[in-house]
Amino acid sequence: MVLDLEDAVAPDRKPAARQLVRDVLPAAGDGPLRLVRINGTDTPWAAEDLLMLDDTAVDAVMLPKASPESLGSLADAGLPIIGLVETAAGLRRAFEIASHPRVVALALGGADLGAELGWAEDAAAAELLHARSVLVVDSAAAGVRAPFDVVHLAVQDQDGTRAEAEQARRLGLGGKLCVHPRQVPVVNAAFAPTPQELDRAARLVRALDEALRAGSAVATVDGKLVDAPVARRARATLRAAELYSRTPSKEATRQCN
């Protein structure tokens, strides 16, 4: 769950929005992680946003237009950060952002980045491919979880949300930001392993385990070679299924959504 203090709130409503966050998140609770997207550190509202967080039970901060400099302007100690990469400069420095000790994940901001780069309003797979892939590679290189994909702005378009989420998953992203609650089950379904994927993953792991017991480092399943990297990916699929099968929790949200 992300409470927004940035673009969704008009300037004269910022104080009221902060108070609403205080009212909604007065104490820690179970369930999904609770995040707040603050205003950018180059705005006059960021300082008050950060002070407000001391009065709330927030699990992490979402930093818009993240850059190494904006991360550096925050206190050294504090909440985990999800860095929104939504500028051309931020995209070029995504690895630096992901490597910051407080950053736990990157997220792709399509609207701001698209406006800067001149993408079509309905930009989709082709336009997003490079940016998505950069975040996937740089997140892995920095040792943080797979990044979150852009929001799908057409909230009534369930098919479009599903198609975008499925494409993002194929590219290695680890989740997708949602702009409306009705998108959440669609995105979760797209990122959860299918029964067919689970069956294959179990067979891959079982085959390699049997091969290792027999003294071989490789096996064959459905005519394809299975070695340690293939089995490692299969085990990740099985772990993801376990998380999605539970009642939503902080741990499931942290790793899968």
N, C-alpha and C positions, 0 to 999 in steps of 0.2 A: 504494500500500500504506500503510495507516494502522495503526500500533501504538498500542494504547489503554492509557493509564495512569489514565483517569478512571472512568466508571461501571462498566466491565467488571471492575474490580479492587477487591476488598474492601480496607478501610483497612489491615488488618494485613498485606496482601500487596503494598502499594505498593513497599517497598524491593526485594522480590524481582522485581517487574515492571520496575523501573528497571534492575536488573542484567541481566535478560533482554534489554532493549533494547540495553544496552552489548554483550552477547554477540552479538546478531543483527546489529547495525549498527556493527561496529568500524571499517570503512573504506568509502570511496566505492566505488560499483560501477555497472555499467550496468543498464538496465532501467527499470521505472517509478519515478516519484518516491517517495521514502521519507519518510513523515510520522509524527509522533508527536502524539497528542492528549494534551495535558498536563491536569492538574487545574486548576480555576478559580483565578484569582488571589486569590479571597477564601477559599481553603482553606489548611490548614496544610501541604499537600503541594506546592504550586506552586513554591516556592523551590528545593526539592531536584530537582524535575523539570527546571527550567531549568538548574541546575548540571550535571545529568547530560548535557544536550545538548552540552556542551563536549567530552565524551568520545566522541561518536558522529558518524557520517556521515549526518546528517539533512538533508533538502532543505527542509523547511518544518515549521511548527508549526501544529497545529489548536487553536484557543483556544475552549473551551466557554463558553457564556453570554457571548458577546462583547459589549462595550460600549465606548464611548469611554474610560471610566474604566479598565477593565481593560486596554485597550491601552496607556493612558498609564502604567500601573504596570510595564510591561515596559521593558527597556533600549531606548534609542533606536536603537542599532545591533544587528543580529542577523539571525536567520533570517526569511524571508518567513512570513507568517501567513495562514491561512485562518480567517476569523471565523465561528464557529458562531452563527447567530442563532436562539435558542431560548427567548427570553423576550418578553413583550409590550413591555417597555421597549426591548429590543434591536431589535425589529421597527420600533418607532416611530423609531429612530435608525439605521436600516440605512445610510443614505447617509453619515452621519458615520463609521460603522465602515468602510465601503468606501473612504472618502476618506483613511484613515490611510495614511501613506507605506509602511508595511510590509505592509499587507493586499493580497494578490494575488487573493483571491476570497472570496465569502461562501458559506455553506452553511446550509441550512434544517434545524433540529433539530425534528422533528415531535413526538417523544414528550414532551419537556419543555414545549414550547409548548402542545401539546394538553392536557396536564394542567393547565396554568395557566389556559387559556381554557375548559376544560370540554368539549372535543370528545369525541365518541364514540370508543370504543377503536378502532373500525375506520374512523376518519376517512379520507376519500379526497378525490376531486376537489373536491367542493363546499366542504368545510371548508378545504382547502388553497389554494383559488384566490387569496384575497386575499394571503396571506403569500407565496406563490410570485411573484405579480405584483409585489409590493413589492420583493422582492429582485432581480427582473429589471430593473425600472426603475431602482432605486438603484444597482445594479452598473454599468449602462450610463452613468448620469449621472456616476458617479465614475471611469469609464474603466478598470474592471477587467473581467476575463473574466466570461462569463455564470455564474451561480451553480450550485451543486450542489443537487439535490433531496434530500428526506428519504430515509432508508432504508425499505425495505419489510420489516417485521419477520417476516413469515411466510416463512421461508427456503425452505420446500418449494413455495411457491406461485409457480411460474414464470410462469403466466399473469397473476397479479396484479402481479408485478414488471414484466413487459413492458407491461401496460396503464398502470401508473403512470409508467413511463419515457417511453412514447409521449406521454402527456398532458403531462408536464413539458417534453418537447422542443417540443411545439406552442406552449407558453406562453413559450418563449424561454430556458428553462434550458439550461445547457451540459453537464450531466452529472448523475449520481445516485450518492449514497453507497450502498455495498453493505455488508451486515452479514455476508455469507458468500461465499466464493469462487465457489460455484455461480451466484451472481447476476451475476457480472461479464460473462460472454459474453452473457447476456440483455440487460443494460443497454447494452453496447457495440453490439449489433445494433440496438437501438431508436434509438440516437443516430446511428448511421452512416447516411449517405444511401442510399436504395434505388437500384437500377438505373434505375427510372423517374424518380426525382428527378435523378439525374445526367444522364440523357439530356435532360431538360427544361432543366436548368441550362446544359448545353453549348449547346443551341439558342438559349436566351435571350442568352447572351453573344455567340454568333456573329452573331445577328441584329442586335444593337445595334452590334457592331463594323462590320458591313457598312453599316449605316445611317450611322454616323459617317463612314466613308470616302466615302459618297455625299453628305455635307453635311447630314444630318439628325440630330437629337438623340433621336429616338424611332424605334421599330420596332413591328411587330405580330407576335405569335406565337400561334397557336391562337385568333385573334380578340381577344387581349388586348394592351393597350398595354405596351410595354417601354421604360423610360427608365433613367436612371443608377441610381436607388435599387434598381430591380428587378434590374438587372444586377449591382449590388454584392452583393446577397443571393445571387444565383446563383453568383458567384465564391467566396463564402464556402462554399457547398455543395461546390464542386469542391475547395477547399482541405481541407475536412474529410475528403473521400473519400481524398485523398492521404495524410493522416495515418493514417487507419484501415487503409490498405492496407499500411503498413509493419510491420516487426517492432516490438513495443512498445518505446518509448524514452521518455526523459525529456521530449523535446519533444512527442511525441504525447500523453503523459499530461497534460502541462501545459495543452495547448490543448483537448483533446477530452474527457478523462475526469474 
